[in-house]
Amino acid sequence: MSKLTNEIKIIKWIVLLPIIGVILTSFILTNIFISSRYESHNNEIDKLQEIHTLELKRSIKEKIDNLTLLLNENYKNEIIRSKHAIRDIVNLGYLNLNLMYKNHSHLSKEEFYSFINERMSKLRFFENKDGYFFLYDRKDAKVISNASTPSHVGTSFKNIEDIKGTSLFENFEKTFENNKNQGFATWYWNRPNSKEKEKKIGFIKIYEPLNIVIGSALYTKDIKQKISNNSIEFLKKLKYPNGSYIFIIDSKGTSILHRNKKIEGVPLNKLDEKIQENVTSIVNKAIKNKSAFIEYQQSEKLFKGYVPSKKISYVRYVPVLDWVIGTGLYNDNLNKEINRKQELLEKNLENDIATIVFASLLVTIVIIIIILILSKRLKNIFQYYSRSLENSNNKLHKLNEELEDKVKKQVNTLRQKDSLLNQQAKLAAMGEMLGNIAHQWRQPLSAISTLASGIRVKKEIGRINDEELDKDLQGIVTSTKLLSNTIDDFRNYYSKDKHIKEFKIEGTLNNVLNLISANLSNKDIELIFNIEEVFIHSYENELIQVLLNILNNAKDALLEKNSPRYIFITIKKQKKNALIEIYDNAGGIKEDIITRIFEPYFTTKFKSQGTGIGLYMTKNIIDSNLKGEIEVENKDFTYKNEKFKGALFRIKLPFKI
């Protein structure tokens, strides 16, 4: 009953959790969307303000830049027209001078010059009647006629200088260089009835029959004034939407053109302080930066009936006219436009939010209905699988019990095999050791036999004395000790006393060599050492067995090779390990089997010569007991100028286990 109750609870949670998840997900996603839309809305408003402001700024900048370009072009064109007018006047004067010369050639030079002055000084032209002719003789530089300064007539033209101290005669003569007989020149001259010297643009031409110069000029100020008047009349006719207008201020701050006509021509110091401050800022920034956007609060007194508001103006300095020209827009108009678009965006935002909320609720309801329908089917499926699972669990429990019995039997089998393998390894090692002992004992036993036979022969022939007897007996004792030491080494090798201690690897190697050195020397095997002093904390007897197995393998491999036969032994101290390398010149291990030599029962020898467990046990001892590692590779090397190849066994042991 309890199990069924738990299953019903699980089914309820399986149904409820998705419904709760859907509701929470729908709520979270809806809030995220609404927040995103609000953020997007705010970004759109900011972007709208930025784009709208930039667009309006671009519009007024483009308007002023175009007008500035037009004014500069008008100035250039007016200068060109003025020059043409001066040249045409001088050409008319030239024709008149030529006519007078033809009609009065009978007159003397002085009389003719006087006649020219009388006729030419009366001529006036241009709009303000400031235009006149001047003439002088190139040879002696005598002034023939000058209507503006009659006192100069008859005097030397070389003595007349402009405000820069340049002689007008020399200035004009430069115009005639390179065989020119006419050209334009500029200089400074007093305006009639004025002490102020102003710049003039003139045209001069040589009347070659008499080598005299005739010329006329215009004041540049008059040209600029004409351009200014024409430009102002043109700008007054321009109409702009949204109440915008063009204003012009000279460099002194005097308004030349403005929507408020009352301040036009009024000096800056006569205006309201707030207006003075705005105008000064506009003029200074325009002259300094050539052009600039300026934001300022418009003065209440400048426009009656207008609510003061912030204004953005674009101004540009026109050097040729010494004007600051500009236009602007009021933030009120800008804000109205932005508010209109903002209301539209907010309305769209409300519609979007209502739509997403409705869609979210609809989707949530549909999903919940689907979940409820599926839950009924899920309940039936759950109950079916619950029964199936219970049956499967019963079968699995039975299989587990059977598997445990099989595992126990297999473990016992493996333990028996391991025990047998260890026993075989010990018997194989004992066989090797007995062979080594036999080799070690052969020489001492031979010496004992020889000494005993010698004593007996000497006694029979009566030639033995006490000194020789003592010497031979001492030799027998020495050989007996060698036999005893061999037995001790054998006993130590098979000692069951295993404990960790500190020992020097070189000393352990010497103990191994004491057991097998006679066997190696009998086979003409030479040992070559490269040994450093290295101490480790480990099992010495285990290491002895490892070294014996590897050296015996090397010996067996070398027996298949003719002399020379070498075994190289290296002991080094590394950063983290003690390194032992043992390699020979027996030709190495075949590449197709080198990866298998540490497998149990695998041997490269004839079946009658090996069991195949020596290297397997060696690796087990190093991995399990000595906590080190062993690897093998074939090595090519040179020794005594002769190239060799052999198997290299590399053992790495920790300094302390």
GULUM-230541 format. One line per 10 residues: number of its first residue (from 1); for each residue x, y, z of C-alpha. Coordinates in pm, whole numbers. Each point is the difference from the previous one (the first is absolute). Layout:
N
NUM) X:Y:Z  ... .
// end
This chain:
657
1) 0:0:0  284:235:91  177:-72:-330  -316:81:-199  -44:325:196  357:102:-83  -59:-76:-368  -315:216:-1  195:286:163  275:-33:-260 .
11) -258:13:-282  -158:312:153  338:171:18  79:-109:-357  -321:177:-107  29:304:226  367:80:-58  -33:57:-379  -312:215:60  184:206:262 .
21) 302:15:-231  -209:118:-295  -172:268:211  331:122:145  169:-10:-340  -288:189:-159  5:258:282  379:43:-19  10:19:-380  -289:249:-4 .
31) 178:220:254  325:-30:-191  -176:96:-323  -180:294:162  326:121:162  175:-44:-333  -271:199:-179  21:277:262  377:9:-37  -32:-6:-378 .
41) -260:276:26  230:217:211  287:-66:-239  -221:93:-294  -97:326:174  366:82:70  95:-95:-353  -294:201:-136  113:307:192  358:-49:-113 .
51) -89:-65:-366  -257:281:-11  242:247:153  280:-111:-233  -233:22:-299  -109:352:91  361:100:66  100:-146:-334  -285:191:-167  92:342:144 .
61) 372:-65:-56  -65:-87:-364  -213:314:-35  270:231:138  283:-177:-184  -187:45:-330  -68:366:72  366:54:94  108:-164:-322  -243:224:-191 .
71) 131:315:175  360:-93:-78  -90:-64:-363  -189:330:-17  301:176:146  233:-155:-256  -238:78:-285  -48:359:118  376:51:20  30:-134:-354 .
81) -285:226:-119  155:300:174  336:-70:-162  -168:-26:-339  -180:332:66  328:173:92  173:-143:-305  -286:110:-225  11:353:145  378:19:-51 .
91) -38:-126:-358  -259:276:-63  238:253:151  278:-142:-217  -216:52:-316  -86:351:114  370:72:60  89:-131:-345  -272:218:-159  128:308:182 .
101) 355:-72:-113  -104:-29:-364  -203:321:12  257:207:192  334:-133:-111  103:354:-94  17:95:368  323:-11:193  52:-267:265  -74:233:291 .
111) -305:148:-175  -133:-347:-89  52:-129:358  -189:304:131  -279:-63:-249  -18:-370:111  -22:100:368  -274:250:-73  -212:-255:-187  72:-316:207 .
121) -30:151:349  -363:87:-66  -102:-359:-76  -173:-198:283  -144:-351:-15  -115:-306:197  -311:0:222  128:233:271  190:222:-247  329:-82:178 .
131) 151:-122:-324  251:220:-189  300:-23:-234  363:57:94  289:43:-246  377:36:33  304:13:-226  213:-317:25  318:180:-103  22:263:272 .
141) -284:-139:220  -178:335:-8  -368:-13:96  -214:121:-293  -347:-29:159  -144:-120:333  -350:119:82  9:-118:364  317:197:82  47:288:-250 .
151) 301:117:200  201:-296:-130  -27:120:-362  342:101:-128  180:-175:289  202:-322:-17  -206:-317:34  302:-176:152  -43:193:323  -355:-128:58 .
161) -20:-307:232  -284:-207:143  -42:-84:370  247:-287:-30  274:239:-119  2:-142:-357  50:248:-285  -305:-2:-225  227:61:-302  206:-311:78 .
171) -316:-200:77  -147:89:-340  325:-68:-182  -1:-358:132  -332:-43:-178  171:85:-330  282:-250:41  55:-268:-266  -102:241:-283  -353:48:130 .
181) -177:327:-82  -299:-40:231  -113:-184:315  -166:8:343  161:135:318  -103:61:362  100:285:232  -130:214:287  -134:353:-64  -193:273:181 .
191) -371:11:-71  -108:349:-104  -100:213:297  140:-266:236  330:-46:177  -36:-381:11  205:-192:-256  -184:-287:-159  103:-284:-229  -65:49:-372 .
201) -2:-232:-299  113:179:-317  68:-57:-368  289:185:-172  94:17:-365  289:158:-196  -84:245:-278  306:-85:-203  3:298:-248  75:229:298 .
211) 130:-266:248  -249:112:260  -210:-213:233  -377:31:38  -191:-178:274  -297:-12:231  -100:-194:314  -278:-102:239  9:-14:380  -34:-362:115 .
221) -223:124:279  -248:123:-260  12:-339:-171  -62:-179:331  -282:240:83  -164:-73:-332  37:-374:59  -136:38:354  -303:198:-116  -80:-247:-276 .
231) 50:-298:235  -221:149:271  -278:75:-251  28:-356:-126  -8:-153:350  -301:212:101  -202:-160:-276  71:-355:122  -283:-171:191  54:-292:242 .
241) -254:-227:174  -46:-51:377  72:364:78  374:-32:-73  190:297:-143  347:112:-112  195:249:212  320:187:-86  235:167:250  321:183:-82 .
251) 323:-66:190  -76:291:237  -329:-157:107  -232:231:-192  -304:-177:-146  -20:49:-377  -300:-229:-60  -239:-132:264  -366:-93:40  -27:272:263 .
261) 55:309:-215  38:222:308  351:-130:74  133:27:-359  283:255:-17  -6:50:379  351:-10:158  57:-295:231  48:213:312  -350:148:-45 .
271) -171:-338:32  -126:-194:302  275:-175:205  -142:-348:-72  -6:77:-372  355:139:18  116:-320:168  -162:-224:-265  125:213:-292  357:18:135 .
281) 7:-379:46  -131:-57:-353  251:238:-163  303:-126:195  -70:-369:-63  -74:55:-368  320:202:-62  216:-237:207  -135:-331:-140  -113:127:-345 .
291) -331:-177:73  -174:-136:308  -322:-125:158  -107:217:295  -267:-67:261  -135:293:205  -312:132:175  -174:258:-215  -58:338:165  -356:95:100 .
301) 49:354:-128  109:-109:-348  -344:-127:-107  -310:133:168  -281:-252:46  232:-305:-22  64:-229:296  380:-15:58  141:-336:-104  330:-167:-73 .
311) 133:56:-350  251:-191:-213  170:214:-265  257:-73:-266  225:294:-89  277:47:-252  254:277:-52  24:153:-350  341:174:-7  -47:181:-334 .
321) -298:192:141  109:-14:366  -339:-151:81  -127:-267:237  -298:-161:-169  -222:-252:171  -338:-155:64  -148:-212:274  -289:-195:141  -184:15:329 .
331) -16:-304:222  -375:55:40  -57:-103:-359  244:-287:38  -167:-122:321  -346:18:-158  111:-222:-284  173:-244:238  -305:-10:231  -225:-74:-296 .
341) 214:-294:-106  39:-110:362  -379:-19:42  -17:-214:-312  272:-233:132  -171:-30:340  -328:-88:-167  174:-269:-203  169:-122:319  -335:-39:181 .
351) -140:-194:-294  305:-227:-9  -20:-69:376  -374:-79:-19  63:-234:-291  284:-190:170  -196:-33:327  -301:-140:-184  218:-232:-208  188:-114:311 .
361) -323:-82:187  -142:-179:-300  313:-210:-52  20:-78:374  -364:-120:11  48:-215:-310  319:-158:139  -167:-71:337  -294:-172:-176  245:-208:-204 .
371) 194:-93:316  -321:-109:178  -95:-218:-296  348:-150:-15  5:-54:377  -283:-250:-21  187:-200:-260  318:42:202  -170:-143:307  -98:-315:-190 .
381) 347:-30:-153  161:58:339  -205:-274:163  81:-240:-285  371:67:25  -14:-14:379  -126:-357:-19  255:-84:-269  276:155:210  -98:-204:303 .
391) 19:-321:-204  333:109:-144  136:78:347  -89:-351:118  181:-149:-298  295:233:54  24:-97:368  16:-366:-99  264:73:-265  207:194:256 .
401) 3:-294:236  112:-232:-282  265:254:-107  140:26:353  49:-377:11  176:8:-341  224:291:110  102:-182:320  88:-312:-197  195:203:-259 .
411) 190:186:274  101:-326:165  114:-131:-340  209:316:-64  154:-20:346  103:-359:-64  149:101:-335  188:291:162  130:-231:272  113:-249:-263 .
421) 156:283:-203  191:126:304  117:-351:77  117:-48:-358  181:333:16  173:-103:323  100:-338:-144  130:164:-316  193:255:204  132:-278:225 .
431) 114:-193:-305  182:307:-127  148:56:345  119:-359:36  175:37:-334  164:319:119  105:-165:329  149:-288:-194  207:246:-203  100:188:315 .
441) 105:-322:178  190:-152:-291  316:208:44  25:-27:385  -63:-380:-9  261:-40:-273  250:198:212  -74:-213:312  43:-321:-200  328:119:-151 .
451) 145:110:337  -104:-328:177  152:-212:-281  321:202:19  33:-54:376  -54:-372:-41  264:-33:-279  255:206:192  -57:-218:310  52:-323:-194 .
461) 329:116:-144  101:151:333  47:352:-127  -257:185:202  101:246:269  -201:196:256  11:332:-190  -137:-146:-324  -259:-204:194  -127:314:178 .
471) -16:187:-332  -201:-274:-174  -233:-43:297  -62:380:2  -92:-23:-371  -251:-276:81  -152:217:278  -31:299:-237  -174:-207:-266  -232:-142:266 .
481) -98:357:105  -88:81:-363  -231:-303:-1  -156:116:330  -49:359:-129  -178:-135:-307  -238:-193:225  -62:318:209  -78:203:-316  -237:-272:-114 .
491) -169:-5:343  -37:383:-1  -154:-7:-349  -269:-242:109  -53:159:340  -369:52:91  91:304:207  -150:280:-212  15:350:140  63:350:-133 .
501) 345:139:66  241:251:-143  270:-151:-220  234:102:-278  -95:-144:-339  367:-59:-88  39:-227:308  -310:-196:-100  142:-41:-352  327:-132:148 .
511) -193:-258:202  -167:-118:-322  331:-15:-185  153:-208:284  -253:-269:-92  42:5:-380  343:152:-74  168:-341:-43  -275:-112:-238  37:321:-205 .
521) 379:-16:-19  -13:-366:-109  -217:111:-293  246:281:-99  -252:270:92  154:336:90  -183:242:232  27:379:-61  -115:230:282  -114:365:19 .
531) -108:33:362  -89:299:218  -52:-18:376  -377:-36:47  -184:-98:323  -365:-109:17  -248:-118:269  -149:-321:-136  5:-384:5  358:-105:-77 .
541) -75:-372:-52  -271:87:-254  249:215:-194  256:-285:12  -250:-235:-163  -79:263:-271  369:55:-82  69:-377:-5  -285:-62:-245  106:278:-240 .
551) 374:-92:13  -77:-370:-54  -217:92:-301  285:211:-141  245:-288:59  -228:-250:-178  -42:239:-297  378:52:-28  69:-376:-7  -154:-2:-351 .
561) 257:257:-116  371:-33:-66  251:218:183  19:275:99  -277:-23:260  -85:309:207  -248:89:271  -24:372:85  -134:106:340  -87:367:79 .
571) -124:138:334  -95:370:11  -179:241:229  -283:199:-162  -223:276:144  -275:-233:120  131:-351:-60  297:-229:11  78:-127:-352  146:-346:-78 .
581) 77:-87:-363  124:-344:-109  68:-73:-366  213:-243:-203  129:-44:-355  -198:-318:-76  -188:157:-297  -322:106:177  -353:-142:10  -211:-43:-312 .
591) -232:298:-49  -309:-218:-44  36:-156:347  171:271:208  -336:124:135  -87:-351:132  311:-99:194  -157:91:337  -299:-230:-57  -17:-321:208 .
601) 135:-317:-168  135:200:-293  364:-84:-78  242:62:-285  199:-316:93  -58:-358:-99  -272:-162:211  259:-229:149  210:299:113  -250:236:160 .
611) -333:24:182  -98:350:-112  -74:126:352  328:178:87  -76:339:-160  -369:-25:95  95:-40:369  264:272:-39  -263:251:-117  -240:-107:278 .
621) 269:51:265  92:347:-135  -362:114:-42  -150:-146:320  283:-22:254  259:259:-106  -264:253:-126  209:72:-308  -24:-65:-370  191:-196:-262 .
631) 12:44:-377  197:-160:-281  123:118:-340  265:-90:-257  307:224:9  265:72:-263  333:108:148  374:14:-67  264:-151:229  374:-10:-77 .
641) -69:142:-347  -229:-290:-80  -377:28:-53  -232:-229:200  -370:-55:64  -163:-150:306  -299:-6:232  -9:285:256  -193:-55:326  -71:330:178 .
651) -108:-13:367  -126:310:189  -32:-32:377  -122:261:251  252:113:262  -245:-99:272  -309:-222:8 .
// end
